[in-house]
Amino acid sequence: MTPSSAAAIITDTPPVMGATLDDLNTPDQAMAYLKVSRDTLNRLCRLGRLGYVVVGKERRYTREHLTDFVRRQTRTAHAASGPAAGNVTRIGRPRTTRTF
């Protein structure tokens, strides 16, 4: 296989969910976009809250995966606002209260 035919295979790869291979984001890019840690990113995938594509042994994330996740996490504002109104978006683990 010549280098030019290898390039043709890569560019002729069918899109994944409407995205080409160039549109797939690495875990580091997804972490930066969502502003979460690697542990949180892995947990979101494990719980099925964030979609991904497996390329080889690696996870890749389309822009659609990331924006769908953010859209599902977005809460609409009501008459009252602020944390007491419940319109706070939380991505990480829920906070626990200590009882002594």
N, C-alpha and C positions, 0 to 999 in steps of 0.2 A: 504494500500500500504506500503510495507516494504521499508526501505532505499535503499536496493540493487536494487529493481525494479524501484525506482525513478531514481537511477543513470543510469539504463539501458535505461530509457526513454530519459534522457538528452544526453547520448552518441549515441543513435540511431536516434537522430534528423537529418532529412535530411539537407544537406548543403544549404546555401543561396548563390546563385550566385557563387557556387564553394567554399564557405567558410563555415566552421563549426562555431558553436556558440563561440568556443574559439577564432576564428579569428576576431570576431567583436570588434571594438574599441569604447570606450566610447567617449562622446563629449570632455572630458578633454584630452584624448589621441590624438584625431583628431586635437584639437587646438594646442597641442604641436608639432605635426608632420607638420602642415601647418604654424605654428608660427603666428596665428591670434587670435583675441579676441573672446569671446563667441558671442558678437553681430555680428561680421563679419561672424562667422560660421553659425549662424542662418539666416543671410541675404542671404548667398550663397545657403543655402537649400531652403529658401523661393522663391528665384529667379530661382530655378531649375538648378543652376550651379554646385551643389555638390549633388551627390546621397547619399541615406541613406536607412537603413532598420529600420522599427519600430518594437521594441520588447516590448510588453506591451504598455506602454505610452512613452517609451524612444526611442530616435534615436540612432542607432548604425551605424558605418561606416566600410565597409570592406577595406582592403588594396587596392583592385581594385578601389573603389570609390575615395580614396585619390590620388592614382597614376594617374588615368585618369584625375582628376581635374588638377593636376600639369602638366601633359603632354599637356592638352589643353591651359594652361597658358603660356607655354614655347614659346618664340619667337626665331627664328633663327637669327644668326648674318649675316649681310650683309657686303658689302665692307667698309662702314663707321660703326663706333661703338660708343657706348656711348648713353646717353639719347637723344641727338639730332637725332640719327638714328632711334629712336622709338623701340628699342629692350629691353625695360625695362618691367619687369613683375610687374604689380600692382594688388594686390588682394583686397585691401580695397576700400573705397569710392573714387571717383575721386576728385582731388583737385579743389577748386573753386577759382576764382580770385575775389578780391574785387574791386569794382569801387566806387570811392567817388565823 
